[in-house]
Amino acid sequence: MEDQRIVEHLAHELRRSVVIVDRDHTVIGVCYRAEDHEMLQREGAASPNQVVREWMHRATRGSRSRVLSSAQSGEETAWITVPLHSDGEVMGWALVAWRPADLSSAQLALIDIAADLLASAARTTSARESRRGVLRNLLDADPTIRRAGLRRASAQRWIDRLKAPAVRALVFDDRVGMLEQLHLAESACRALPLRAEVLRERDDAVFILTSRTTGSEDVDDAIRRWAADRGIALKAVGSAAVRVDDEDLARAAHAATTAAELSMSMPELTGMSNGDSLGGWALLNAVKGQRDLLSVASPAAELLCALGDTQRETVEVYLDEAGHVRAACERLHIHRTTLYYRLDNLPDVVKSALADGMQRSTLHLALKLDRLWAAAGV
């Protein structure tokens, strides 16, 4: 993520204007918020360079503490100074618009996360890369960086293939900011009864890496309970094991994301968060939403979808149960004579599809695909 985007996220989540400078006092990102316009104009600090010059003037006459505000410096100032630490070193400063209320511990945590993101963006994969940076690289967009990161993490024993590592995708409510999502994911990792670390944010999810749990507790369930107990807006969790032959974590991350997406879309998959157990649903999820495809692949499915819920549900459940009448009747809560009546009165095109192996399989998948598209608003 670019430096400017990180600064914009920080300003949005702090609800304050933010200017970020590096150790050489060079502005690397700025985001002004509309509610600070009057204050900035009053202070004569409309441009980032003016802000930094004024800040340096004040800083030379006082210490750069964890938070330097007007109350501490004895001067009227528009900015609070927060050092940006990464791996124990100061890599710059965040100048945050002053408010009557002090920055909370949660807000300072967001600034720390932004500092780590900025530090990671400034580095390249090397032997000096920090542990946090290597973990972020495991899901980098560049496969070369991903694979180099996995080799480094394996060599350092940060990932042990013998301990069944798994990638888990945490999908939060859209109203939760990106930095806050990373902060919550770190809290979740600390609460789990096993080794867990945050990897990075990507594809509307935050990914964490876990090792094998010594107990029988379902880790995804533990994450959901953790969120529910604290009133955290966690929409879904998905997971997938890292295979021995995986060159990087991209496949596992994709499977975890697919599981999370499907659990949000399909009611029957709400409790199924394991991306390795999705079966045909994973295949269906990869099919792009194109309604014309339904009529070409299965005219029977297209007709059933148009006829209404009763006939459609009857056929879908009947196929789900592999044609076992008793099981289908139990799910539909109907008598077997009612089921036979419904099947006997299906349109001819549907009867023909049920009588042919390939058409029957296509009809079954097409009905599932239609519901998946409907849930996605296609």
N, C-alpha and C positions, 0 to 999 in steps of 0.2 A: 504494500500500500504506500502511495506517495506521501511525503511529509505533510503537504498541504491538506490532504484528505484526513490525516490523523488529527491535525490541529482543528479542522472543521468539526470532526466528531467530538473532540474534547470541549470545544466552545459550546456546542449544542447540548451536551450532557451536563456541563457545569452551568449552563444558562448565563454565561458571562463571556465577554470578549477575551480573547487570548492571543498573546504574541509569544512565539518561541524563538529563543536565541541560542546559538551554540557557544562553546567555550571561548570562541574568538569574538563573541558579541555580534555575530552575523545573524540577521533575521532569516530563519529557515521556514517560517510559516506564520500566518496571521489570519485571524477571523474576528471581525467586529460584528457585534450584535446590535440590532436597531435600538434596543432599549438603552444602550450605552452612548448613543450618538451625542446627546446633549452634554453628557459628562466629558466625553473626549474633546468636543469643541471648546468647552469651558476651560479645560486643562491645556488647550493649545497643542494637543497631541493627536492630530488627525492622521498623520502618517506613521508607519512603523518605525522609520528611522528617528523621528522626533521622540517617539516613545522610548526607544532604546537609549538615545542620548540623555534624556531626562533621567532614566533609570540609572545609567552609569554614573551620572553626576551625583545622585543621591547615594548610590551604593559605595562610592569612594569615601563617603563620610560616615558610613556605618557598616556593620557586619552583614553578610548575606546569610541570614539565619534560615531555618526551615521555612518560615513564613515571615516576611518583612512587610508590615502593613503601616498605615498612617499612625495607628495607635502606638506602635512600637518605635517608630522613627521620630515621633513628635512633630511631624510635618504633614500638611495636607497633601495627600497623593492619591492618584486615581488607580494605583496598581498595587497588587500583592505579589511578592516575589517568592517563587517556590523552586528550589534547586531540583534539577532532573537527575536522578541517580540511576545508573545501570551497572550491574556487576560491581557494586561498591565504589564506583567512580562518578563524579559529577560530570555529566556530558553536556550541560547547558542549563538554561533557566526558563521557567514559564512565568510570564507576566500576565496575571489574571486580574480582570477588572474588579475594583474594590466594591464591596457591599457592606452595609452595617453589620450583617451577620458574618462570623468567621467561616472559613472553609471547614467543612465537616471532615471527619476521618474517612467517610465514604468518598467524598470528593477528592481528598488527597490520594486515596487508593486509585482513583481513575487517572489522576495525573501520573502516578507511578507506572501504571499500565501503558499510558501513552509514551512515557519515557522509554520503556522497553521496546515498544514498537518502533519508535524513532531510531533507537540504537540498532535494532535488527535491520532496518531499512538502509542504514549507513554502512553495514558490513557486507562482506561477501564470504562465501564458504571457504574456510581456511582452517588450519590447525589451531588457530587462536580463537575460533568461533566459540562463543559461550554455549553452555548447555541449553539455555533457553532458545538461543538462536538456532542451534542444531535441531531442536525439537520443532521449531517453526518450519525449518527447511524440509522436514519430512513430508509436508503437504504443499510444497511450493508448486507453482504452475509449471516450472521447468523440470522435466523428468531427470535431467542430468543432476540438478541440485538435489532433488528428492533422493536419488539413489546414492549420491555421495553422502548425504545426511544420514541415510540408513546404515551405510558402512561405518561411518564415524560413530553413530550411536551404538551399534552392535559391538564395535571394538572397545568402546568405553564401558560396555555392559549397562548402558542406560536402557537398552532393549535386550531382553533375553528371549530368544525364540523358544527355549525350553519351558518358559513359564506362560505359554499361551497368551501372548499380548493380544489385546483387542482394541479397535478404534471405536469410539462412541460419539455419535452426533447428537448434540443438544440443541434443540430448536426452541428459542424463546419467542414470546409475543413480540410483534413488530414494534410495539411502543417502547421496548427495552433497548436502550442505545448499545452500540457495538462494544464500547469500552466497559459498560456495565455488564454486558453478557460475559465478557472475559473475566471480569471480577467475580461474577456469580459462579462461573465454571471453576475458578480457583477455589472458591469456598466449597463447592461440591466435592472436588478432589480431596480436600482436607477432611471432609466428613465421611468419606468412604472407608470401609474396613479393609482396604488393600492399597497397593501402590498405584497412584493415579497422578497424571500430569497433563496440563493443558498443552495442546499442540498449537492451534491457531484458529482464527475465524475464516470461514470460506463458505460460499454458496448458502448464505442465510443460516448458517449453523456454526456452533463452536465445537471443535473436536478435542476430545481428550483421549489419552492412551492409558489403558489399565493393564495390569498383569493378573495372573490367575489368582482368584480368591481361595483362601484356605477352607472356607466354610461352604455351605450349600446355598447361601443367600444369592438371589438374583440381583446382579449389580444394577441393571436397568430399573428394576422395581425399587431398589434402594435410592436411586437418584430421584425417581418420581415421588417417593415418600418424603425425601429431604426437601424437595421443592414445595410439596403440599403443606408440610408442617410449618413452613416459613412464609406461605402465601406468595411464593415466587411464580411468576407467569411463565412456566415451562410448558410449551405446547406438546412436545413429543421428544422421545429418546429413541435412537436407533443404534444398533451395534453390529459389528462383524469382526470375526477373528482374523488375525494376520497369519497367512499361511506360510509354511516353511519355504515354498518356492516363490513367494512374492518378491519382486525386485524393489518395490517401494510400497508405501501405504495407500496409494491412490485407489486400488481396487477395493480394499477394505473400507476406505472412507466413502466411496461411491455406494457400496452396499449398505453401509450404515445410514447414509442420507436417504437412500431409497426406502429403507425400512421406516424411517421417521416420517417421510412424506406419505407413505401408504397408510401408516397408522393414523394419520390425521384425516385421510380421505375416506377410508373404508371402515365402517363400524365394526365389521367382523375381524378386522386386523388391529383393533385398538390395543390389545394386549400382546401382539406379536411384534417385538422390536428387534428380533434377530434377523439381520439381513441375509444370513446364510441359510435361513429356513423359509424364504419367501416363495420358492418354487416358481410356478407360472406367473405369479403376481409381478415378479421382477422383470420377466419378459414383457408382460403387458405394459408395465410402467415405462418401458423403453420405446413403446410405439407412440409416435407423435399424434396429437389429437387432430384427426381429419375425418369428419363425418362421412364423406363420400366413400371412405374405405369400408365402412360397415356394409353398405349396399353391394359392393363388389365382392367382398369376402364371404358374406353370409346374408343373402336376401331374407332368409328365415328369421335371423336375429333382428334385422331392420323391421320386419313386419310385426314381430312380437313386441318390440319396443313401442311401436305405434298403437298396438291394440289395448294397452293398459297394463296395470300391475298384476292382476290376477293370473292371466295366462302366462305372462312373462315369468313371474315368481314360481309358478308351478313347474314350468319347464326347467328353469335354472336349478331349483332344488332337486328335481328328479335327476338331472345330470350330475349335480354335486354328489348325490348318493349312489352314483353309478347304476341307476335303474332299479335300486332296491325299493320296492313299494312300501314296505313297513317303515323303513327309516325315513323315506320321503314324507309319508303320512304323519309321522310323529313331529317332524319339523314344521309341516304346514298346518298341523292341528286339524286334520280332516280325516274322514273315513275313507277306506280304500275304494269304495264304490264311487265316491266323489272324485278321487284322483283318476280312476279309470274313465269316468264321464268327461272330465276335463281333457284328458289325453285323446279320447276318441273324437272330440269336437274341435281339435286344433285344425288350423288351415292346412291344406294339402302340402304347401311348400315346407311347412314345419314338420309334418309327418315324414316327408321324404328325407329331410335332413336328419331326423332321428333314426331313420332306417339305414343310413349310410355312415360308415365309420369315420371317414375324413370329414364329411359335412357335419356329423354330430360333434366331433371335437372342435371344429371351427365355430359352430353355433354356441357351444359352451363358452369358449374363450371370448367370442364376440359379445355375449351378454355381460360378461365381467368387464370387458373393455368399455362398453357403453356406460356402465355405472361409474367406472373410474373417470371417464371423461366428464360425466355429469357432475361428479364431485369437484372436478377441477374447473368447472364452468365452461367447458368446451361445447 
